[in-house]
Amino acid sequence: MGTEDLSVELLGPLVVRRAGRALDLGPPKRRVLLIRLLVEDGHAVSVDQLCEDVWEGNPPANVTSTLHAHISRLRAVLEPERRRHGKSEILVTEPMGYALRVPPEARDTVQFERGVARARRLLADGRAKDAREEIETTLALWRGTALADASHHLFAGRETSRLEEARLTAVELHVAALIGVAESEQAVATAEELTARHPLREAGWGLLMRALYLSGRQAHALQRYEEIRVRLADELGVDPGPELRAVHRAILRHDVAPSARPGRRAGDPPGRDADAAVTGGGPGGDRPQAAGGAAGRGTVPGAAARTASGTATAGPGSGTRSGAPGGTAAGGRPPAANGGTGAARSANGRFRNGPSGDPRSADGPGAPGGTADGGAPAAPPVPGSTGPTGIPGAANGGAAGARTAAPTASAAPAPPTAPTAPTAPTAPSGSGSAAAGSAPETAGPGADDPDRTSPFRVVRPAQLPTDHAAFAGRQVEIARLTDLVTDGGDPRSTAVIGLIGGAAGIGKTTFAVHCAHRVARHFPDGQLFVNLRGFDPSGAALDPSDALRGFLVALGVPPRHVPAGLDDQTALYRSLLAGRRVLVLLDNARDEQQVRPLLPGVPGCPVVVTSRNQLGGLVAAEGARPLRLGLPDPGDIRESLARGLGAARTDAEPGAVDDIIRLCARLPLAVAIVTARAALNPDFSLTAVAAELRRTHGSLEAFTSADVASDVRAVFSWSYRALSTGAARLFRLIALHPGPDLSTHAAASLAGLPPPAARALLNELAAACLADEHVPGRFTVHDLLRAYASELVAAHDREEDRDAAYRRLLDHYGHTALSAGRWLTFQWTPPEIEPPGPAVSVEEITDHRMALRWFTAEHRVLNALILNGAGTGLDKATRRIAWGAQAFFACKEFWTESIAAQTAVLRDARRRGDRGEEARCLRTLGGVHAMRGRSRTAVNHLDQAMAAFEELGDPLEQARTQFSFAFVFHQDGRDHAALLRAERGLALARAGGHALTEAEGLNAVGWFRSVLGDHEQALSVCRESLQLLRGLEAVRPEACVWDSLGHIHHHLGRYDRALSCYERAIVLFREVADRRNEAGTLGRLGDTHRAAGRPHTARAAWTRALELLEELGRPGTEDLRAKLDSLGRARSA
């Protein structure tokens, strides 16, 4: 029996199958032995090496015979038909030791890597669907951690890391394939998970940005870029790489291709060809030409042309355009609704309309954008006689009805009529009537044609309100909206809808009107505008029927001919707009039901909608493109102030201008109110205006106005009044949260609700733009909205209810912080813990990565809560927050925050006479001061802590304090004194019976002995420490032991073992984001590479260590620079 039916699965717990049946491999050590042989790919491993690796340097006395017994059992399992003492064909004996001969294709690791390579080739060849199937099949091979049975063994470290990296690359390739098959939403979800697990991996962020953009969420894509840019700057001190920047530029240019460019690794981010890879090709290659060609917008090839006698003949090129949706003609106008010709007869029986039923027949020259009879411009759609439905100009409810023929095709065009007012008076601007604005102009020659039966003229509305003279900035948003409405978006769509969203006062209407004026020249048939009053002081939104009536009158329909029913109004409205180029601006919409009847639904008439609500139904059902306005940049506000007040005035007081921008919280409405006040009082200095704002900071008093439309409090109230009772209460309670943002669990605790119910209310607030979900699951509230909420909660909620809500909030953060803190530190004695209240939602933290993510998101909130409590005396919940956060502060070296928090707790402990907590604070502060290089201050705190712990009789805390002393002495170069303190601490830890503290003490003793030259004794002690750590999931302590072992093996001349130990330590330090210790280990790794004669790898390790130390502002950089310089001198010599 050979190896042909054998399979080995290493991508998870080890499984070996023969003919599909899993074999019993025996106890854990035997499985580790098998993995050790498998990672050598058929090469022999010596008996000594196997004993060292399998038993991790601590083999039993009879290890050789035990090894041979395991080999014999494995042979029996792998080759059950082999004769006893016969030659093995799989687990063979060689002069150098043992080797495992398993074909590469039998191993799932090889299958995985080959599958990834195949998927990459398929994607590069443009076969995204096949690539997706291949990579999903390949990823399904993973069942858990690679080499799981040996994951803690040194020999498995490199292979495990390599396979995990390959897995990440495969996931990135999967995302690229999903993008290639237009599965953007699934791509987004997968990329979101990827970036959450690996937040500094730029390739995943690039794929996420592409997926978001291609799913229609450009703003979210740009927001993600800003998120990773800030994260890289904060954590690494670097900017995004060129590939990520290229994706960002492509998104800004709307130049992102849906599939990866053939010829590069599709799973990887763009490389040297970053821009081209993102855009998908050369000029013009990524945007298909509009169907029907550039010329001929409005052309109707199938319309009938007129002879001199007035008879209808077929026009050139008749037929239906293949690319037109719904069988429309090339100009994009729909066929008659009744499915027939839609033609009516004149008195002499001849057809008045062409055979297509299009109301714009070939009988009248002069219509813009169309042709008739040899290229003469076709007439605009002019409603004619009343059809069977009673709608003027409609034929069976379809396109506008029949009209008489022009005299002849060769007749000269009739002169255009002078602009006239519509038959009904227009309402004043802003009243909500669609007829507001400029008087519409007549459009289309032939309006005075005596043979026409139309009772009214088609006119050109021009209803846009005045553009704001002080508008400035928002260039990215302007470019996006302009591109949408002028290019028509997807040329295959029948309608284009731009949905402008954002909070009250963010400037949606001003922005939309400004953009509409910029693009007005692209719409020669006019612009329609209506204020739908969705959020109005009266509380009554405009009925869509009233809005349609105004539109129809503006388009020239006499009021007496406007149908009574909403459906008939919509049908006529769409008929009048068919084949024309009209921009429609629907301002201040309340919901989707108000908007839908006002959508033209035809090409050439894009709609721009503004609303405080998100109107997700329009996105889902009508394909609207959302564009959410955020706060403008300070520079844009500065320019707006200069335009409103004059550049001389703002240039004279730049500091006051900056204060005004800050105190207005960059809200455009607030800025506009302050600008108006300053403009009306030219003698006021801007410094005085800023001082007035400063006196009222935290309230809305400075932003009141007699005009309710420009009063911030009134404007906010219109959104607040539309909320449900539960959402309104949560909005008020959010004022009690210190900010800057809050999670679903925090909101649930504030409101005393289960998280799903709180999430629903947060979604309602976000939909009303009273909160912003700036990252998934986290919500912000603008500063002025928070001030409004503060007014409301003080006025509407009882003091005891407010206190209870705040208490629940503190309990949420206190219990979650302690839960997360346990994963980040192991010198841990938490304060007394009481179970959370029944209405408190505590987040479940299940590993150190989740703990780091939680603290990273919440640490500014935690700081604010601690400082808020410091002034009034800390309670138990706030002390829990401080102790939990301390673990994160130490991990991230946020020493200033750590000292502030611990000093507050220390002060409170002394006030309460809590000697134990006072001592813990002193020990913690001693350690923090030691990390900052303040040895004298550190020793002073530690002396006080040790005296208190001795008084309390607490050996465990005494041990931890001794370790802190050892660290201080080591930093000062007093290693003998450090070793003495570490040995005292180890004895105390053993007396206290705490395995983890004992393991840390053993490592400390081993480290100091190695530093002092006693390497063999140090090796024994560190191995003992590693044994104690098994199963404790203490990642950082384990990493420290591997680092110590690397140091020991280096000084014993065992460079390969030292390198393996260091690399294992670096992996673990990175896992817990401990960059300070990672830098130290990288420096020692470089030392070992240099000693082993590998200067190039030494340079790489030292360079990375130097970068980390410079980012952290830690000492040791000069030593590393000297080592790098010595490499340069050696090379030149």
FITOR-177253 format. One record per residue (C-alpha): x negated, y, z. Coordinates in steps of 0.05 Angstrom, whole numbers, plus 5000, padded with zeros to 4 digits. Layout:
REM residues N
XYZ/...
REM end
This chain:
REM residues 1133
500050005000/496750654977/498151384984/503051474926/509251464970/506051835029/508052555046/505353015100/509153605128/504854125165/509354735158/512454615226/511654035275/507553485242/511652975203/508752415160/513452015116/512651395075/517951285022/522051825056/521951505125/518651885182/512951505216/511951475292/505251835302/504951725376/502952205433/500852935424/493352815424/494052325366/498052835327/492753365341/487352885316/491152765252/491953515240/484453615254/482853115199/488153405151/485354115154/478753865126/481953675059/478752985055/471953185082/468952785139/468853035211/463752785260/465752405323/462652945367/466353495331/472953115336/472053015410/470253745421/476154015380/481653525400/480053565475/478354305470/471354255499/473653865561/473453135539/474552555588/468752105608/470751545559/472552025502/469151625447/472850985460/479351385468/478051705400/476851035367/483350765397/487251355368/483951235300/485950505302/493250675319/493651195264/490950685213/496250195234/501750705225/499150995159/497550315127/501949785160/500349265107/492849335115/489648695141/486748725211/479548965206/480549075131/477849695097/482250305104/483950705042/487051295077/483451425144/476451225122/469951155159/463951525129/456751615152/458552315176/464752105214/472052015195/475852295135/483252285117/484452155043/491352435027/492852694957/493753444956/500653394924/502952974983/502053565031/507454095039/502054625048/499554494978/506654444950/508055114982/502055464953/503255174884/510555384888/508556094905/503756104846/509255844799/514256364824/509156914815/507956704743/515356654729/516557344756/510657624717/513657314654/520257674666/523957044688/526657324753/532356824761/527656234755/522656574801/527956664854/530055934851/522755714855/520856164914/527155984953/525655254944/518555374965/520255775027/525055225048/519054785062/517655185125/520754885188/517255305241/510155505259/504855195214/500754655249/505454735308/502754135346/495754435346/497455175345/493555315410/487354935389/481455335365/480254935302/487355075277/486855835285/484056015217/488555545178/494755765216/493156505203/491956365130/498455995121/502356525158/499457055113/501356635052/508356575080/508957325086/506657405014/511956894993/517357285029/515057914993/515357534928/522457314945/524558034955/521458224888/525257654855/531857864887/530658564861/529258274793/536057914791/539658544816/541258234885/539458894917/543558804981/540358134997/533558424979/534858995027/536858515083/530658085072/526058685067/529058995130/527458355169/520458345139/518859055160/521858955229/517258355241/511158685208/512159425216/505259635190/505259195128/506059695071/507959195017/514459025054/516259765060/515059874986/519659304969/524859555018/524760254987/525559964917/531359524939/534860094974/534160554914/536660024866/542659904911/544460644904/541560884970/536061364949/536761765013/535661145055/529660955013/526561635024/528261585098/524560925102/518461235070/518561785122/519261255176/513160855155/509261495141/510361735212/509061035241/502360975203/500361675226/502361555299/499560845307/493760825258/492361555241/492661425166/497161615108/501061105066/496760765013/496960944939/501860384922/507060614973/506161334952/507361124880/513960804899/515861444935/514261864874/518161404829/524261454873/523862214872/523562174796/529261664793/524261224755/524560564791/525059944748/529559374772/524158844760/516758794770/512358954711/509758334676/502358234683/501458384757/503057994820/510458124827/510557974900/505258484914/506059234917/503859604855/496259674849/492060074801/498060144755/502560344812/506560874776/507560474713/509459854752/514760224790/517660584731/517659984686/514260234624/512560814580/516561434564/523761304550/522960564561/526860534625/533160934608/537660664555/540661164507/547961314519/552460864478/554461184414/547961564405/545862254427/549962604375/557362494367/559862604437/567262664424/566662384354/572261914334/569961494274/576661144269/580961764267/584961924205/582562484160/587362944122/587763024048/589763674017/596963434014/596963284088/597162524083/593162114131/587161724105/582061314142/576061694167/569061454155/566260934202/572960724229/573160184281/571660094355/564860244384/561959594411/559059924472/565260314493/568860034553/575959814543/575559874468/574660624467/572260984406/565361284402/567361924435/569561534495/576961694491/581661134510/586760834461/594160974469/597260694532/602760314495/597659914457/600260134389/598360694344/601261224389/603061624327/609262054319/612262304255/613163004231/619363234193/616562974127/615162284158/607662344155/603462154215/601562734260/596262314297/590961854269/591961104271/588061064336/593461434373/588361934396/591562614409/585562944377/586962734306/582962954246/587963474226/584864094258/577764334254/574364704309/573964254370/567364264404/563363624403/567663234353/568163164278/573763074228/573963004153/566963074130/564163334195/568763924210/569563994285/575763644311/580964014352/581163954428/586663524459/592863954455/599163684489/604963644442/612163434447/615063084507/614462334503/619161804529/616761874600/618562604603/611362814612/609663394566/604763174514/604862434535/606461864489/609161284531/605061504590/598561464551/594561994516/597462664499/603062634448/603862794375/602663454343/603663714273/598463654219/593964224200/595364534133/589364194098/582763924116/579364444074/582965034104/578665534142/578865474217/583765924252/580566484291/580066344366/585166684409/583267194462/582766954533/589466994568/591966874637/595766234650/603266254652/603266164727/599466624775/593066354806/592166304880/586566674915/579966324922/579565854981/587065784989/586865064969/590065164901/586464874843/587965484802/583665914847/577866294816/576966604749/582766654701/582266064652/580466204580/584065914520/580065374486/580365124416/582165454350/588965334321/592465544384/596866004343/598365474291/605865574274/606564844255/604564614326/609964394373/605964484437/609564964484/602965184517/595765304502/589764884525/585365344565/578265324594/578465374670/572565704706/574365614779/567665554815/567066004876/561266494879/554366194887/551066384953/545666894941/541366665000/541365924981/534465624981/531164944981/534064234976/530264124911/530363364916/537863344928/539163854873/535163434824/538862804842/545763114836/543963484772/541362844741/547662474761/552662964732/548963164669/546462474648/553062154667/549561634711/550260944680/552261054608/556960454610/561160734666/567761074653/566961584708/561461914749/562762104821/557762464866/559562424940/556362964982/556462795056/553663075120/555463375187/559863985198/555864615183/550464255144/552064655081/555664155037/560264655002/554665164991/550164624963/555564334917/557665014890/550365204878/549064564839/555564654800/553465344777/546665064755/549864534711/555964924687/552965034618/553264284607/560964304612/563464754556/570664564570/570664864640/569964734714/575564564764/574964704839/579664574897/578964614972/582663994997/582764275068/581063585097/578463925159/582164575168/584365005227/591664865209/590364115213/594364005148/590363725090/592363925020/597063424987/593863134924/600363294886/599364034903/592163994881/594163664815/599464184802/594164724809/589464354762/594864254709/596764994711/589365174706/588864734645/594465114611/600664704629/606465184645/609265054715/615964844687/612564284648/608664004708/611563314725/614563224794/611662544811/604362434832/603261854783/605962264725/601662864745/595562414747/597162124679/597862804647/591663064682/587462494655/590462564586/588563304583/581463154604/580462564557/574862724508/572963374542/566963604583/569763874648/566363874717/571063744775/569063974846/573363704903/571264054966/572663855039/576163195026/579262815084/579662105058/579661664996/587261704986/586862454979/581362404926/583361824881/589162164844/584462734827/579262304792/579362404716/576961694705/573961854637/566961974611/564662694606/568362934668/564062804729/566862934797/563163214857/566563084925/564463384991/566863105057/564963045130/567462325127/563361805091/568861575044/565760885036/571860654997/569961104939/562960794939/565660084941/571660144893/569960724847/562360674846/561261364876/553961554887/553061804959/548362384974/547862545047/545163225066/540563255126/537563855161/533764305112/526264405119/524064995162/520765295100/527265295062/530865625120/525366145124/526366295050/533866345060/532966835117/528367255073/533567275018/539067465067/535167985108/529768205060/522667935057/519768555089/523868455152/522267715160/514867795141/514268325196/516467835251/514467125230/514366875302/521467115314/523666775249/520666115273/524366195340/530966335304/530065705262/528565285323/534165575366/539165475310/536764745308/536064835232/543664795223/545365215161/551965465189/548565705253/543066035212/548266375169/551866655230/545366935258/543367205190/549967575185/549167865255/542168115239/544368385171/550168765203/545469055254/539269265215/536569645275/536069005316/529168705315/528867965299/525167865364/531368145401/535867685361/531567085379/531567295453/539167315452/539266615424/534366385477/538766655533/544566235509/540565625488/544164975503/550965285489/554865535428/555966235453/551166545403/554766225344/561766475354/565466895302/572167225291/572566825226/574266115246/571165855182/564366115206/565065965280/560865355298/565365135355/571665175312/568264815254/566064245299/572964205330/576164025263/572063395260/572963235334/580563285330/580762765275/577562235319/581061665354/581761715430/576161225442/571261545393/572762235421/571261995492/564661675469/562762315433/563662705497/559762195539/553862215491/552462905521/550262535584/544862155546/538162525545/536762345472/533662395423/537661785400/541461205430/542660475414/549160095411/547859775479/546560455511/552960725481/556760105506/554160235576/556060965574/563060805553/563660175596/565459755534/562859115502/557559255449/562059065389/567359565412/562060105422/559159955354/565960065321/566560745356/559560935335/561260755264/567361215269/562961785294/557961655238/563561635187/565862315213/558562565210/558762715285/553062215293/547761975246/545161255243/538161475224/535360765231/539560125235/542860085303/540460765329/544561405328/542662135335/547062735349/545063425326/542963905381/548864375370/553763795366/550763555432/551964245462/559164205437/559863515469/557163795534/562664325535/567863795521/565563295573/565463835627/572464055608/575863385596/572462855640/572662825716/566062885754/566662185783/567761905713/561662265687/557462015746/559861295735/557961335661/551061605677/550061055729/551760525678/546860845629/541260825681/542860095697/542559915624/535660215616/533059975683/534859245673/532759235600/526159575616/524459055669/526358495622/521958775567/516258955615/515358235636/513158055566/507758595564/504258515631/502657945678/500258335738/507458415757/511358495821/518058805801/522059225849/528158925882/533158735829/540658745836/545158455781/547858975732/554959215739/560458875700/560959445649/553359505638/550559225573/543458955580/539458795518/536458095516/528958115505/526357435484/519057545465/513458065468/514758305396/521958475414/519458805478/514659245438/520059435389/524859615444/519860045482/517560375418/524660585402/526460785473/520261065506/522161795496/528961645526/525661295585/520961885597/526862365597/530761935647/524761875694/523362625692/530762785701/530762365764/524162625790/527163295808/532863015849/529762395880/529461725843/534561185854/533460435845/535460445772/530561005754/524960655792/526360025752/525760435689/519060715712/516160025730/518659705665/515960275623/509160235657/507559595620/508759945554/504960565573/498860145590/499559735526/499760365483/494960765528/500161305540/496361515602/499562205610/506561905611/504061345657/501261835709/507562265707/512161665718/507861335772/506761985809/514362095811/515361385838/509661475888/512662125914/519461795921/516561175956/513061616007/519462006018/523161346032/517461046073/516860446025/509660226040/509659655989/511860085930/507160635951/501360145949/503359875880/503660585853/496760735881/493860105850/497060265783/494660985784/487660735802/487660305741/490160865696/484861345721/479560815710/481760745638/480961495630/473861465656/475461795724/471861295768/471761705832/479261835829/480561115811/476560845871/480061335918/486961075896/484660345899/481860425969/488560685993/492160125957/487659585987/488659856057/496159836048/496259126019/491758876075/496559196125/502358856091/498758186086/499858106011/494157675982/496757695910/496758455908/490058465942/487358015887/489958475833/486859075868/480158715871/480458595796/481759335786/475559495828/471559015785/473659365722/471660045750/464759785772/463659455704/465160105668/459860435712/454759895695/454959575764/456158855740/453658505803/458558905845/463958755793/462558005797/463058035873/469858375870/472357885817/470357285860/473857585920/480057695878/479856985852/479656715923/485657145942/489456925879/488356195897/490756335967/496956665939/498456065895/499656465831/497056095770/497056675722/493257135769/488456575784/487256475709/485857215701/481057185759/477356585729/476556965664/474057575700/468857165738/466856815673/466057475636/461657795689/457357165695/456357165620/454557905622/449457745676/446457165634/449456555669/452756295605/453555555621/457155695687/461256235652/463355725599/465955245651/469955775688/473156055624/475255365601/478555265668/482155925657/484555705589/487355065618/491355445670/494255895616/497155315576/504655375572/505056045607/506056445542/501156965568/498657225501/494157795524/490757395581/489556825532/486557305481/481857575535/479456865551/478056725477/474157365474/470057155535/468756475503/466356825440/461457235481/458956615516/457956195453/454456785419/449256815474/448456065473/446756115399/453155755376/455056285325/460455895287/464155735352/463356455374/466356695309/472356225316/473556455387/473257185368/477857095309/482856735352/482557305403/483557835349/489857475323/492757465393/490858195408/494258405344/500358005363/501358435424/498859075391/492959135439/488459565395/483559755449/481559035463/481958865389/476659405376/472059115430/472658415402/471458665331/465058995354/462658345385/464857955323/460358415282/454658275330/455457525318/455757595242/449358015245/445857495288/448156945240/445057315182/451557575151/450658335147/456458455099/461658145145/458358485204/459259155170/466659015157/467958835230/464059425258/467459905209/474359675230/472459715304/469860425293/476360625259/480460355318/476260705371/476661365333/484161295327/484861155401/479761685422/475861155461/468361165477/463560695441/463761015372/456461245375/453960545389/457860275329/455360825283/448260655304/449359925287/452160115219/446260575206/441460015224/444759585171/443660125120/436360205139/435259455136/438259425066/434060005041/427759685069/
REM end
